[in-house]
Amino acid sequence: MNVRPISGASAGSRRKGRSGLALMAGALVLSLAACGGGGDAGSGSKDGKGGASAAQQEKQSAAAVSISPRSGAKSVNTSGALKVEVAKGRLTKVVVKDAKGTEVDGKLSDGGATWTPSAHLAASTKYTVHAVAEDSRGREAAEDSSFTTLTPKNTFVGYFTPEDGSTVGVGMPFSVRFTRGITDPAAVEKAIRIKTEPAVDVEGHWFGNDRIDFRPKQYWKSGTKVTVDLDLDGVEGRDGVYGKQHKTVKFTIGRNQVSYVDASKHTMKVTQDGKTIRTIPVTTGKPGYDTWNGQMVMTEKLSVTRMNGETVGYGGEYDIKDVPHAIRLTDSGTFIHGNYWGGGAFGNYNASHGCVGLRDVKGGYDKGVPAAWFFNHSMVGDVVVVKHSHDRTVAPDNGLNGWNMSWADWKK
């Protein structure tokens, strides 16, 4: 009998096939075991992965720092826009710098949850912010940002007196006149910071909406050093109008000289440090043209000037082109000055149109006459006090004469 192999396969081939299947099955079992069979091996692997994730979570701070405005922001407002905050933690470091590396002062509030700048920011300036916070477990989180402030279309500046580096008398206030009317005086006043050595309380007073003067309660103490940080750059003084000025001004208070004019006795006592150093005969305003009473601060010294009655409302009553040794006391035209045409008026009667006159010579060449002596012994900021005149007290804003206001009224 002839027997045919099934499908042409020999017995050897069948044995090889069974062996191959067995090997494949074994391999499959090993493969399945390697991919997750066997409880112990699989459990260890999961713990390994899960343990690494937990370690990372353990190191990560719960504190979340946020910075306003967003990073990359343009045309940011100079006031009120910058704020650094943290949730689930407290801020430990906030550094804000401009492009020159100058740091911006700031303050923490809400128990360290919020940081804001102490003052406004400058206009047209790029700032960088670096903030660090920590959570209740001391784990730190940080955030960095940068932004650029707006470039204003409308601006203002302040013209100030006294000049930087000057030495002035004890009555000199720091006065600023603005080129635009101010509608947010609090913001502008906050941007003018004054420090003194020795320390003394200095307060500002507004005259209208375009001028502010600063002074202490009493005349400055001789030798006081005054530093003013006039930080108007970026201050919105009125809607859409920003300051564009940042300057440090320093001046020193000189010796104490106050002169007392008695309009009824026609004399002036010049005092330094409270002691009379000279008594000078004078003439003041005649009836109808009486000199102001009150405390008047010297604001300008002119070796010679022209005085024309038309400039102060007196028509053509006088026009003297060479008035010597003239010192301005008010904006309205009151001077204490040399007088070479007064004859015997000095010490005897009042003959001027409101000024205080001292005997002088035409041309002002004689250094020995009273007017020349007084001019050479005076400086801007010295005080002249007029008493017993028949006119009222000079207005505080007529010149730098805020000393005629009480301290309580000054601070209002």
Backbone torsions as a table, in degrees:
resi	resn	phi	psi	omega
1	MET	NA	134.5	177.4
2	ASN	-94.6	128.8	177.8
3	VAL	-112.0	127.7	-179.7
4	ARG	-96.3	137.1	174.8
5	PRO	-61.7	144.3	-179.1
6	ILE	-69.3	128.7	179.6
7	SER	50.9	27.8	175.3
8	GLY	80.0	4.8	-178.3
9	ALA	-89.1	139.5	178.2
10	SER	-86.4	167.7	178.0
11	ALA	-61.0	-39.7	177.8
12	GLY	-60.0	-40.4	-179.8
13	SER	-64.3	-39.2	-179.9
14	ARG	-64.4	-36.9	179.7
15	ARG	-66.8	-42.0	177.0
16	LYS	-60.9	-38.9	-179.2
17	GLY	-64.1	-44.6	-179.6
18	ARG	-64.2	-41.7	178.9
19	SER	-60.7	-42.3	179.2
20	GLY	-62.5	-41.5	178.9
21	LEU	-63.3	-39.7	178.9
22	ALA	-63.6	-43.5	178.7
23	LEU	-62.7	-41.7	178.7
24	MET	-63.5	-40.8	178.9
25	ALA	-63.5	-41.9	178.1
26	GLY	-62.4	-42.5	179.3
27	ALA	-62.9	-39.7	179.6
28	LEU	-63.6	-41.0	178.4
29	VAL	-62.2	-45.5	178.0
30	LEU	-61.3	-41.6	-179.4
31	SER	-63.2	-45.8	179.0
32	LEU	-62.1	-39.0	179.1
33	ALA	-64.7	-41.2	-178.8
34	ALA	-68.0	-28.7	-176.2
35	CYS	-89.4	-0.8	176.1
36	GLY	148.9	5.5	175.8
37	GLY	-76.8	172.3	176.5
38	GLY	74.1	105.4	-171.6
39	GLY	-59.1	-43.1	-173.8
40	ASP	-66.3	-46.3	-178.1
41	ALA	-61.4	-46.7	-178.7
42	GLY	-64.1	-41.3	-178.6
43	SER	-63.7	-40.1	179.1
44	GLY	-63.8	-40.2	-178.9
45	SER	-65.0	-43.4	-179.9
46	LYS	-63.1	-41.3	178.5
47	ASP	-61.9	-37.7	179.6
48	GLY	-61.2	-48.0	179.8
49	LYS	-67.7	-45.3	179.5
50	GLY	-62.4	-36.5	179.5
51	GLY	-65.5	-40.4	178.8
52	ALA	-63.5	-42.1	179.5
53	SER	-65.2	-40.3	178.9
54	ALA	-64.8	-38.1	179.0
55	ALA	-64.0	-40.8	177.7
56	GLN	-64.5	-43.3	178.7
57	GLN	-63.5	-33.6	179.8
58	GLU	-64.1	-36.2	-178.4
59	LYS	-81.1	-24.7	-174.1
60	GLN	-75.3	132.6	-179.4
61	SER	-75.2	144.0	176.1
62	ALA	-81.0	-14.1	-179.3
63	ALA	-67.7	134.5	179.7
64	ALA	-121.4	110.8	-177.0
65	VAL	-91.9	136.0	176.0
66	SER	-131.0	142.9	-177.8
67	ILE	-125.1	129.5	172.8
68	SER	-116.5	135.5	4.4
69	PRO	-76.8	173.5	-179.7
70	ARG	-63.7	154.2	-179.7
71	SER	-63.8	134.6	-179.6
72	GLY	89.6	-0.3	-177.7
73	ALA	-64.3	146.8	179.1
74	LYS	-117.4	160.8	175.7
75	SER	53.1	42.9	-179.0
76	VAL	-76.8	139.0	178.6
77	ASN	-61.5	145.8	-176.5
78	THR	-80.0	-12.7	-179.7
79	SER	-130.2	132.3	171.7
80	GLY	82.5	-5.8	-175.8
81	ALA	-88.8	-31.7	-175.0
82	LEU	-86.0	125.5	177.0
83	LYS	-154.1	135.5	175.8
84	VAL	-115.4	130.2	-177.4
85	GLU	-133.5	158.7	175.3
86	VAL	-139.7	138.6	172.9
87	ALA	-105.2	143.7	178.7
88	LYS	58.2	43.0	178.2
89	GLY	176.2	-167.9	176.7
90	ARG	-138.6	146.6	179.5
91	LEU	-75.4	133.8	178.8
92	THR	-112.5	-18.3	-179.1
93	LYS	-157.5	127.9	173.2
94	VAL	-135.3	119.5	179.2
95	VAL	-122.1	117.9	177.4
96	VAL	-117.7	125.8	-177.2
97	LYS	-131.0	149.9	171.1
98	ASP	-89.3	-175.7	-174.6
99	ALA	-66.1	-20.8	178.7
100	LYS	-89.3	-2.3	179.8
101	GLY	90.0	5.0	178.3
102	THR	-75.6	128.6	-177.9
103	GLU	-82.7	149.4	178.1
104	VAL	-98.7	125.1	177.5
105	ASP	-70.0	146.9	179.2
106	GLY	-151.8	178.9	-179.0
107	LYS	-142.4	147.1	177.3
108	LEU	-91.6	148.2	176.0
109	SER	-145.4	175.4	-179.4
110	ASP	55.4	41.1	177.7
111	GLY	67.5	26.1	179.8
112	GLY	92.8	8.6	-179.4
113	ALA	-84.6	-18.3	-174.6
114	THR	-137.8	140.5	173.0
115	TRP	-126.4	133.7	175.2
116	THR	-135.6	152.7	179.1
117	PRO	-67.9	148.7	-179.5
118	SER	-74.6	-21.8	-179.3
119	ALA	-142.1	178.8	178.9
120	HIS	-67.7	165.3	175.5
121	LEU	-95.4	161.5	176.5
122	ALA	-77.4	153.9	177.3
123	ALA	-79.2	159.1	174.6
124	SER	51.2	43.6	-173.7
125	THR	-132.3	137.6	175.1
126	LYS	-92.3	130.9	179.8
127	TYR	-119.1	145.6	172.5
128	THR	-114.9	146.6	-178.0
129	VAL	-127.3	130.5	173.4
130	HIS	-127.5	119.7	-176.2
131	ALA	-126.4	137.7	178.3
132	VAL	-127.3	138.3	178.2
133	ALA	-137.4	161.9	175.2
134	GLU	-134.0	149.4	179.0
135	ASP	-88.9	-171.1	-175.1
136	SER	-66.9	-16.7	178.9
137	ARG	-100.7	8.6	176.5
138	GLY	82.4	8.9	-179.8
139	ARG	-82.2	133.8	-172.7
140	GLU	-94.5	148.4	171.7
141	ALA	-135.2	146.6	-177.1
142	ALA	-133.3	157.5	177.9
143	GLU	-148.5	141.2	178.7
144	ASP	-125.3	149.5	-178.5
145	SER	-157.5	165.1	173.0
146	SER	-149.8	152.1	179.6
147	PHE	-158.5	168.3	-178.9
148	THR	-127.6	134.5	-179.1
149	THR	-81.5	166.2	-175.0
150	LEU	-67.5	157.4	171.7
151	THR	-106.9	109.3	-173.8
152	PRO	-70.8	148.2	176.2
153	LYS	-88.0	-28.8	-178.4
154	ASN	-124.0	134.3	-173.6
155	THR	-135.0	166.9	173.2
156	PHE	-142.0	159.9	174.0
157	VAL	-133.4	167.5	176.7
158	GLY	-118.5	130.4	174.7
159	TYR	-95.5	126.3	-169.1
160	PHE	-121.7	160.8	171.9
161	THR	-146.2	143.5	6.9
162	PRO	-80.6	175.9	-178.5
163	GLU	-75.6	154.2	176.4
164	ASP	-61.3	133.1	177.6
165	GLY	84.1	2.6	-175.6
166	SER	-85.9	160.6	171.1
167	THR	-113.2	127.9	-171.3
168	VAL	-132.5	168.2	179.8
169	GLY	-74.5	171.5	-171.5
170	VAL	-70.9	-11.8	-178.8
171	GLY	-97.1	-1.1	-172.3
172	MET	-74.0	116.7	171.6
173	PRO	-82.3	168.7	167.5
174	PHE	-96.2	116.7	-172.4
175	SER	-119.1	135.2	179.4
176	VAL	-127.1	128.1	175.5
177	ARG	-114.0	128.5	-173.0
178	PHE	-98.8	149.5	-178.6
179	THR	-78.9	-12.3	175.5
180	ARG	-132.1	147.6	175.8
181	GLY	-64.3	135.4	-175.6
182	ILE	-96.7	128.3	177.3
183	THR	-108.1	-7.2	173.2
184	ASP	-122.8	72.7	-175.5
185	PRO	-62.9	-31.7	-178.9
186	ALA	-62.8	-41.4	179.8
187	ALA	-65.8	-40.4	-179.5
188	VAL	-69.9	-45.1	-179.1
189	GLU	-63.0	-36.6	178.6
190	LYS	-63.5	-28.2	-176.8
191	ALA	-83.9	-2.1	177.8
192	ILE	-110.5	102.3	-174.7
193	ARG	-107.5	129.8	-175.0
194	ILE	-120.8	128.5	175.2
195	LYS	-121.5	143.7	-179.6
196	THR	-131.4	151.1	172.8
197	GLU	-129.7	113.8	-1.4
198	PRO	-69.9	161.3	-176.2
199	ALA	-67.7	138.5	176.4
200	VAL	-150.8	147.3	179.3
201	ASP	-70.1	124.2	179.3
202	VAL	-121.7	128.0	-177.8
203	GLU	-121.7	152.4	178.8
204	GLY	-102.4	151.3	176.2
205	HIS	-137.9	132.1	-179.8
206	TRP	-89.9	133.7	170.2
207	PHE	-111.3	102.7	-173.4
208	GLY	70.3	-155.5	-178.7
209	ASN	-110.0	12.7	-178.0
210	ASP	-132.2	13.5	179.5
211	ARG	-149.6	135.9	173.2
212	ILE	-134.9	134.1	177.0
213	ASP	-115.7	146.1	178.1
214	PHE	-121.0	136.4	176.9
215	ARG	-156.2	162.4	171.4
216	PRO	-83.3	179.2	-179.2
217	LYS	-65.8	-43.6	179.0
218	GLN	-114.2	172.3	175.6
219	TYR	-53.0	150.5	177.7
220	TRP	-58.3	149.6	172.5
221	LYS	-80.6	136.7	179.2
222	SER	-54.8	138.3	178.8
223	GLY	88.1	-5.6	179.1
224	THR	-62.8	134.9	175.7
225	LYS	-104.7	126.7	-175.6
226	VAL	-115.3	129.2	176.3
227	THR	-121.6	125.9	-179.2
228	VAL	-116.2	124.8	172.9
229	ASP	-98.2	101.0	-177.8
230	LEU	-91.2	83.0	-170.2
231	ASP	-100.2	69.4	-177.2
232	LEU	-90.0	-12.8	-177.4
233	ASP	-60.4	115.8	178.5
234	GLY	93.4	-4.8	178.6
235	VAL	-77.2	127.6	177.6
236	GLU	-86.8	94.0	-175.8
237	GLY	-75.0	-28.9	172.7
238	ARG	-150.3	166.0	-173.5
239	ASP	-52.3	117.3	176.3
240	GLY	75.7	6.3	-179.3
241	VAL	-120.0	120.1	-172.3
242	TYR	-118.6	146.1	173.7
243	GLY	-68.0	151.3	179.6
244	LYS	-132.1	34.0	-170.4
245	GLN	-135.0	131.4	172.5
246	HIS	-140.5	113.2	-175.1
247	LYS	-146.2	144.7	173.4
248	THR	-103.3	126.7	-177.9
249	VAL	-117.5	129.7	178.5
250	LYS	-124.5	136.5	173.7
251	PHE	-146.8	161.8	-175.7
252	THR	-123.5	143.4	178.4
253	ILE	-89.0	126.1	-178.3
254	GLY	-84.4	-158.3	-179.1
255	ARG	-64.4	156.8	-177.1
256	ASN	-85.6	107.6	175.2
257	GLN	-125.4	120.6	175.7
258	VAL	-130.5	129.8	-178.2
259	SER	-113.3	137.5	-174.8
260	TYR	-115.2	115.9	179.4
261	VAL	-98.5	125.1	174.7
262	ASP	-104.3	105.1	-174.7
263	ALA	-68.3	-23.5	179.7
264	SER	-82.7	-29.1	179.7
265	LYS	-97.9	-8.9	177.5
266	HIS	61.4	39.8	179.0
267	THR	-133.4	160.6	173.6
268	MET	-134.0	125.5	174.9
269	LYS	-98.3	122.5	178.3
270	VAL	-96.3	122.1	-178.9
271	THR	-118.5	146.9	171.3
272	GLN	-131.0	127.3	-176.3
273	ASP	52.4	37.6	175.8
274	GLY	83.9	-3.8	-178.3
275	LYS	-108.4	135.7	179.3
276	THR	-73.3	123.7	179.7
277	ILE	-105.1	-16.5	176.7
278	ARG	-167.8	144.9	172.8
279	THR	-115.7	125.8	-171.8
280	ILE	-119.7	132.2	172.8
281	PRO	-67.7	138.6	-178.6
282	VAL	-138.2	170.3	168.1
283	THR	-129.5	138.1	-179.5
284	THR	-118.0	-164.5	-173.8
285	GLY	-67.0	132.5	179.0
286	LYS	-74.2	166.5	-179.1
287	PRO	-52.4	132.7	-176.7
288	GLY	91.0	-17.1	178.6
289	TYR	-130.9	32.4	-172.4
290	ASP	-57.4	147.1	178.1
291	THR	-73.9	146.1	175.3
292	TRP	-59.6	144.1	164.5
293	ASN	-82.6	165.8	171.4
294	GLY	109.4	-176.3	-176.4
295	GLN	-91.8	123.9	-178.4
296	MET	-126.2	132.2	-176.3
297	VAL	-97.2	134.8	175.9
298	MET	-68.2	126.0	-178.2
299	THR	-114.9	-14.4	-175.6
300	GLU	-159.3	137.8	176.3
301	LYS	-117.6	128.1	-179.2
302	LEU	-129.5	121.9	-179.6
303	SER	-64.3	-28.7	174.4
304	VAL	-155.3	144.0	179.0
305	THR	-152.9	165.7	176.5
306	ARG	-99.6	136.5	176.6
307	MET	-122.2	117.0	-176.3
308	ASN	-121.6	123.7	-177.5
309	GLY	-58.3	-27.2	-178.7
310	GLU	-65.1	-27.3	-177.9
311	THR	-76.1	-14.9	-179.4
312	VAL	-123.1	19.3	174.5
313	GLY	84.7	16.1	179.8
314	TYR	-106.1	21.3	176.2
315	GLY	56.9	-136.0	-178.8
316	GLY	-100.5	29.1	-176.4
317	GLU	-65.5	-28.7	177.4
318	TYR	-158.1	153.3	174.3
319	ASP	-154.6	94.5	-176.8
320	ILE	-108.2	115.4	-170.4
321	LYS	-86.2	-9.6	-173.4
322	ASP	-137.3	51.4	178.9
323	VAL	-70.8	120.5	-176.0
324	PRO	-89.3	157.2	171.2
325	HIS	49.6	58.0	-175.1
326	ALA	-99.9	132.1	178.8
327	ILE	-126.3	121.2	-176.4
328	ARG	-76.4	137.6	177.6
329	LEU	-116.6	-24.6	178.5
330	THR	-139.9	160.9	174.4
331	ASP	-69.8	-27.4	-174.9
332	SER	-79.0	-4.8	173.2
333	GLY	116.0	12.0	176.4
334	THR	-80.9	127.3	178.0
335	PHE	-126.7	157.9	160.4
336	ILE	-109.7	122.5	-167.7
337	HIS	-151.3	167.4	174.5
338	GLY	-71.2	146.1	-178.2
339	ASN	-138.3	115.0	-179.2
340	TYR	-103.3	1.0	-175.8
341	TRP	-113.5	3.0	-171.3
342	GLY	-80.1	-9.2	178.8
343	GLY	60.3	-126.6	-176.3
344	GLY	-94.3	18.6	-176.4
345	ALA	-69.6	-32.3	-172.2
346	PHE	-64.0	121.3	-179.3
347	GLY	82.1	-3.2	-173.7
348	ASN	-121.4	-43.7	-179.3
349	TYR	-157.6	163.8	-177.2
350	ASN	-94.8	127.2	-171.8
351	ALA	-134.2	1.8	-173.5
352	SER	-91.7	177.2	175.7
353	HIS	-95.4	25.0	176.7
354	GLY	123.8	-16.0	177.5
355	CYS	-82.6	168.6	172.9
356	VAL	-102.0	118.2	-176.1
357	GLY	-103.8	139.9	175.8
358	LEU	-122.5	145.2	-176.7
359	ARG	-60.5	135.2	-178.1
360	ASP	-147.9	-179.5	175.1
361	VAL	-120.7	151.8	178.7
362	LYS	-60.7	128.4	-176.8
363	GLY	94.6	-17.6	175.0
364	GLY	65.0	24.8	-173.7
365	TYR	-80.7	-21.3	-174.2
366	ASP	-85.7	110.6	-178.6
367	LYS	-76.2	-8.4	-177.8
368	GLY	-89.7	-12.0	-178.4
369	VAL	-74.2	156.0	-176.5
370	PRO	-55.7	-40.2	-177.7
371	ALA	-63.6	-42.5	180.0
372	ALA	-67.0	-42.8	178.8
373	TRP	-59.1	-48.1	-177.8
374	PHE	-64.5	-41.5	179.5
375	PHE	-59.8	-44.3	-176.7
376	ASN	-74.7	-17.6	179.1
377	HIS	-101.6	9.0	-178.1
378	SER	-115.7	156.4	174.7
379	MET	-139.4	157.0	175.2
380	VAL	-55.0	132.8	-177.8
381	GLY	102.2	-14.0	172.9
382	ASP	-66.8	159.7	-176.0
383	VAL	-113.9	137.9	170.5
384	VAL	-117.5	123.1	-179.1
385	VAL	-109.3	121.7	179.5
386	VAL	-103.4	130.8	179.4
387	LYS	-127.0	156.4	171.6
388	HIS	63.9	26.4	170.2
389	SER	-87.9	161.5	-178.9
390	HIS	-89.8	4.1	177.4
391	ASP	-96.3	172.6	179.8
392	ARG	-79.8	176.8	178.2
393	THR	-74.3	139.1	-178.8
394	VAL	-58.9	144.1	178.9
395	ALA	-67.8	141.3	-177.3
396	PRO	-60.1	-27.4	-178.8
397	ASP	-95.8	5.1	176.2
398	ASN	-89.1	86.4	-168.9
399	GLY	90.9	-158.5	-179.3
400	LEU	-101.1	57.8	-167.3
401	ASN	-113.0	38.9	178.5
402	GLY	-67.1	-9.7	178.0
403	TRP	-65.6	-13.3	178.6
404	ASN	-83.5	4.0	172.8
405	MET	-103.7	146.0	173.9
406	SER	-67.7	158.1	179.8
407	TRP	-61.6	-38.2	178.7
408	ALA	-62.8	-43.7	178.3
409	ASP	-69.2	-36.3	179.5
410	TRP	-59.6	-39.6	-175.4
411	LYS	-81.9	-8.1	-179.1
412	LYS	-66.4	NA	NA
